[in-house]
């Protein structure tokens, strides 16, 4: 599986596709919503049947960093007919919006049940090397920058502190009558990502955004991995 | 060649010091070593400086190689163009190390200076010889009397050692600590850190059996990874206070991820401090005040304090500050309240905790003794912060001394922290000066003394949080 990195290197890419990134992460024992790469409407339907409806379809292109900006994400596809239609439309939309982008196909994944959105990430600090980040998704990370950092490698205690250090913690603890999120599952996920990053120094940046935090468990729904320039 | 640790030890604990290139009329470096207990020599070629050097009773030589015996520390104050010759001689002479005061290197944008630093650093590295600086004030060793500021004390002991990237802050931290009653074991001004990095000095002090605690002023980190690893393990052995100046802005890096865009230098630094269990401060005042709380109070991670203030308003203000700094101000037991009610003046006063106590202890009485006795027997109380009024020392220090000896008795009986607060924010003129003198007096008696409730609360709060974290990390 780790030849994902070798392949990307050979093709002089630093951005891994979502499918590649998730394969790598799953191999490291990190809970991800697996995605299957499919080219053509027929393969897309096969993939959807393999992961189970409803599914999410996302464009796969080495030239497109922000998929939703080019109409490259469609949610909630419930059957084969919807998948075929969505495939055709997506290829058209993306080709219009980004005519020069090379399209490898689409990624099909099971549409995960909604959880509390959090972000788990890693980046490379010029002074201290790999660092991990944790925060609540959406407005909390974008506007309030309510995130916690730790330097890799993390001990379980560091992950526990990170999760509890953000101001938005009450949301994870079940504010407004919702069920509390499984904090230990988030902590385990963070430590596993830290181990993954420590084991792969080629990984320069990593975003799991969002990770859905559930009352029981956690699942990375989207994943981006950027390799360091060789 | 890696830098020889034994040579660094010689340079920081010299038996023989040579000052190269000192000049009159000040002879700053020779004067800084006037209390040095070992052999002091000078190297100076300039004939017109020789009478001044001789007048100080210091033997002058024309070169390092002429000096008999081993040389442990060379203090180099020559013009920058001469530095390669001095470094070459030092290598040949196999001195312990050089503290290079000379400036005009990479801290300028001048290519000649940058090249020169590269040259002397390469020479030192090749020989495995520690070069401290350049552009630094070098070495202070309390026990040996090697100094870089006149007011640095010579004496026994020393409770904390300092590493400072800035010479002025290294001197400021030493003097500020001394003012607050904290003897400084060593200070190392590391300047441009051309040969040894901040991590190397940190490692030395972590391993130094004579350094019980460490305070640092740093700007840039040269070997970040090593610094992180040393610090994370090191704080389990001894407390490390770090004041970081000039936090750099995130560079214009090409960033493709959310995480990278949020990873500001400041955010990473604060996380590092927490992850490593270091005590983070933000100013010189913060740092020396925290040093005082660290060194002058018994080790404690407990939260419950008794607060003794002089007026109603002050008892509210002191409570606000200590609660904000993470402390709790609990009610006492009924038994304590019963005993307090027997003598406490409750007209214009209160003993619920906080204590509004000036009408009770402001009189000539043994009431403070009684209060402290009750607090010592009170299991819920883990320490005392007391406001010492300026007016208590207006007519000499006798009354203050009486109070301090009662506090010392409480401290030794209970092993609890005690801090003194002499707030002068609301004073002026002679009153303010009396307050400053009172603080010095309190410090001399071995208590941390602060000029505001806020300063005391924050300093003690940082130290308490360190011990709490340490307990959790080493459990």
Interface residues (C-beta under 8 A of the other chain):
Chain A: X15 X65 X119 X121 X122 X123 X124 X125 X126 X127 X128 X129 X131 X133 X135 X141 X145 X147 X148 X149 X150 X151 X157 X158 X161 X165 X205 X206 X207 X209 X224 X226
Chain B: X221 X224 X225 X228 X251 X253 X255 X256 X257 X258 X259 X260 X262 X263 X265 X267 X268 X271 X272 X274 X275 X472 X473
